[in-house]
Amino acid sequence: MTSEKDPPRISNSYKAFPRQKEFHESKAKYRLFGGAAGPGKTKALLWEAIGQANEVAGCDTLLLRRTYPELESSLLSYFRRDVPRSMYESYSESKHVVTWLNGSTTRFGYCRNENDVYQYQGAEFLFIGIDELTHFTQKQWQFLTSRNRCPAEVYSNGKNARLSRRRLEHFCRAILQHLRYWAPHGAPGRHSARSLVAAMDFH
């Protein structure tokens, strides 16, 4: 039985499949979860953001799709359907921001145009999840990595989250190798049958 002193647990609403569990348990700063439809990539991305937001009080997390219709039919749809109202303080329909009971937030956003990522200029997110990464351009991805920051006092080790340019370029090359190419303008290409979600964590 749940009371005000004992808020609902994530495990009551979400049971991870083996591949989802592997995704959640990975300690890598950047995680990719790919494959054909079915293994629950979008749901895993949503609940990873929820888990981190509830673990670290007062932090901000971000979930993205390329367009608003895609956002509405995927991440937002899962949120409205699967997340109990008792788990969060409020949800702004106009801003698409969830405020959790501990003061943390999860923002649902989209970047239809190349420069839409700059709306996050100056923001810092403990966790950023990108659903259907191959619909984003490499320029958008690289900018978003710079927003994956969090005040050092949140973590005892105080490690800087920003990767060096060399490490970031190495990761982008790894994505290119996995997909054979990065669609130049975020358009699905010959590998569009396989979808990919990406997560970045502050470590």
C-alpha positions as CSV (number, residue, x, y, z in Angstrom):
1,M,0.0,0.0,0.0
2,T,1.3,3.4,-1.0
3,S,1.1,6.5,1.2
4,E,2.3,10.1,0.9
5,K,5.4,9.1,2.8
6,D,5.9,6.2,0.5
7,P,5.5,7.4,-3.1
8,P,4.8,4.9,-5.9
9,R,7.8,2.9,-7.0
10,I,8.9,2.7,-10.6
11,S,9.0,-1.0,-10.4
12,N,5.2,-1.0,-9.8
13,S,4.6,0.4,-13.2
14,Y,7.6,-0.7,-15.3
15,K,9.1,-4.2,-15.7
16,A,12.1,-4.2,-17.9
17,F,12.7,-6.9,-20.5
18,P,16.2,-8.4,-20.6
19,R,17.4,-6.0,-23.3
20,Q,15.9,-3.0,-21.6
21,K,17.5,-4.1,-18.3
22,E,20.9,-4.3,-20.1
23,F,20.3,-0.8,-21.3
24,H,19.4,0.5,-17.8
25,E,22.4,-1.2,-16.1
26,S,25.0,0.1,-18.5
27,K,27.5,2.5,-16.9
28,A,28.6,4.0,-20.2
29,K,28.2,7.7,-20.6
30,Y,26.7,7.2,-24.1
31,R,24.4,4.3,-24.7
32,L,22.8,3.1,-27.9
33,F,19.8,0.8,-28.1
34,G,19.0,-0.3,-31.6
35,G,17.2,-2.9,-33.6
36,A,13.9,-3.5,-35.3
37,A,10.6,-2.7,-33.7
38,G,9.7,-4.6,-30.6
39,P,12.4,-4.6,-27.9
40,G,10.9,-1.5,-26.2
41,K,13.5,1.1,-26.9
42,T,11.2,4.1,-26.5
43,K,9.8,2.9,-23.3
44,A,13.2,2.1,-21.9
45,L,14.3,5.7,-22.8
46,L,11.3,7.2,-21.0
47,W,11.7,5.1,-17.8
48,E,15.5,5.8,-17.7
49,A,14.8,9.5,-17.7
50,I,12.1,9.0,-15.0
51,G,14.4,6.9,-12.9
52,Q,17.3,9.4,-13.0
53,A,15.0,12.3,-12.3
54,N,13.6,10.6,-9.2
55,E,17.0,9.5,-8.0
56,V,18.6,13.0,-8.1
57,A,16.4,15.6,-6.5
58,G,16.2,19.0,-8.3
59,C,17.8,17.8,-11.5
60,D,16.5,18.3,-15.1
61,T,16.2,15.6,-17.8
62,L,15.3,15.9,-21.5
63,L,13.6,13.5,-23.9
64,L,13.6,14.3,-27.6
65,R,12.1,13.3,-31.0
66,R,12.7,15.1,-34.3
67,T,9.1,16.4,-34.8
68,Y,6.2,17.1,-32.5
69,P,3.8,14.6,-34.1
70,E,6.5,11.9,-33.5
71,L,6.9,13.1,-30.0
72,E,3.1,13.0,-29.4
73,S,2.7,9.5,-30.7
74,S,5.6,8.0,-28.9
75,L,7.2,9.4,-25.7
76,L,4.2,11.5,-24.7
77,S,1.8,8.7,-25.5
78,Y,3.7,6.3,-23.3
79,F,4.0,8.9,-20.5
80,R,0.2,9.6,-20.4
81,R,-0.6,5.9,-20.6
82,D,1.9,4.3,-18.3
83,V,3.0,6.8,-15.7
84,P,0.6,7.0,-12.7
85,R,-0.6,10.5,-11.8
86,S,0.5,9.9,-8.2
87,M,4.2,9.7,-9.3
88,Y,4.5,13.3,-10.2
89,E,3.7,16.7,-8.9
90,S,2.4,18.3,-12.1
91,Y,2.6,18.2,-15.9
92,S,2.4,21.3,-18.1
93,E,0.6,20.6,-21.3
94,S,1.8,23.8,-22.9
95,K,5.5,23.3,-22.0
96,H,5.5,19.5,-22.0
97,V,7.4,19.5,-18.7
98,V,6.8,17.0,-15.9
99,T,7.7,18.1,-12.3
100,W,8.4,15.1,-10.1
101,L,7.7,14.9,-6.4
102,N,11.3,15.6,-5.5
103,G,11.5,18.8,-7.6
104,S,13.2,17.3,-10.6
105,T,11.8,17.8,-14.1
106,T,11.6,15.9,-17.4
107,R,11.1,17.9,-20.5
108,F,9.7,16.5,-23.7
109,G,11.0,18.3,-26.7
110,Y,11.5,18.2,-30.5
111,C,14.0,19.7,-33.0
112,R,12.3,19.8,-36.4
113,N,14.6,22.4,-37.8
114,E,18.4,22.3,-37.7
115,N,18.7,25.2,-35.3
116,D,15.9,24.2,-33.0
117,V,18.5,22.6,-30.7
118,Y,19.6,26.1,-29.7
119,Q,16.4,26.5,-27.6
120,Y,18.4,24.5,-25.1
121,Q,21.3,26.9,-25.1
122,G,22.4,27.5,-21.5
123,A,20.4,24.6,-20.1
124,E,22.0,21.7,-18.2
125,F,20.5,18.2,-18.2
126,L,21.5,15.3,-16.0
127,F,20.2,13.0,-18.6
128,I,19.3,13.4,-22.3
129,G,17.5,10.7,-24.3
130,I,17.1,10.9,-28.0
131,D,14.5,8.7,-29.6
132,E,15.2,7.7,-33.3
133,L,18.7,9.2,-33.3
134,T,19.1,8.7,-37.0
135,H,16.4,11.3,-37.7
136,F,18.7,13.9,-36.1
137,T,21.7,15.5,-37.8
138,Q,25.2,15.1,-36.6
139,K,25.3,18.8,-35.9
140,Q,22.3,18.6,-33.6
141,W,23.7,15.6,-31.8
142,Q,27.0,17.3,-31.2
143,F,25.3,20.4,-29.8
144,L,23.1,18.4,-27.5
145,T,26.1,16.7,-26.0
146,S,27.2,20.1,-24.7
147,R,24.0,20.4,-22.7
148,N,24.6,17.1,-20.9
149,R,25.9,18.8,-17.7
150,C,24.9,19.0,-14.1
151,P,26.1,21.0,-11.1
152,A,29.2,19.1,-9.6
153,E,27.7,19.0,-6.1
154,V,25.1,16.5,-7.3
155,Y,27.8,13.9,-7.5
156,S,30.5,13.3,-4.9
157,N,33.3,12.8,-7.4
158,G,32.5,16.0,-9.3
159,K,33.8,14.7,-12.6
160,N,33.3,16.9,-15.6
161,A,30.7,15.5,-18.0
162,R,32.0,17.1,-21.2
163,L,34.1,14.8,-23.4
164,S,37.1,16.1,-25.3
165,R,36.6,16.7,-29.0
166,R,38.7,13.6,-29.8
167,R,36.4,11.3,-27.7
168,L,33.3,12.9,-29.1
169,E,34.4,12.5,-32.7
170,H,35.3,8.9,-31.9
171,F,31.8,8.2,-30.6
172,C,30.3,9.8,-33.8
173,R,32.4,7.6,-35.9
174,A,31.2,4.6,-34.0
175,I,27.6,5.5,-34.7
176,L,28.5,6.0,-38.4
177,Q,30.1,2.6,-38.5
178,H,27.0,1.0,-36.9
179,L,24.6,2.6,-39.3
180,R,26.9,2.7,-42.4
181,Y,26.1,6.4,-42.7
182,W,24.4,9.3,-41.0
183,A,21.4,10.6,-43.0
184,P,22.7,14.1,-44.0
185,H,19.5,16.0,-43.1
186,G,17.9,13.6,-40.6
187,A,16.0,11.8,-43.3
188,P,15.6,8.1,-42.9
189,G,17.8,6.2,-45.3
190,R,18.3,2.6,-46.4
191,H,18.7,1.5,-42.7
192,S,15.5,3.1,-41.6
193,A,14.0,-0.3,-40.8
194,R,16.3,-0.3,-37.8
195,S,15.6,2.3,-35.2
196,L,18.1,3.7,-32.7
197,V,17.7,5.5,-29.4
198,A,20.6,7.2,-27.6
199,A,21.1,8.2,-24.0
200,M,23.7,10.4,-22.5
201,D,24.4,10.6,-18.8
202,F,26.4,12.9,-16.6
203,H,29.2,10.9,-15.1
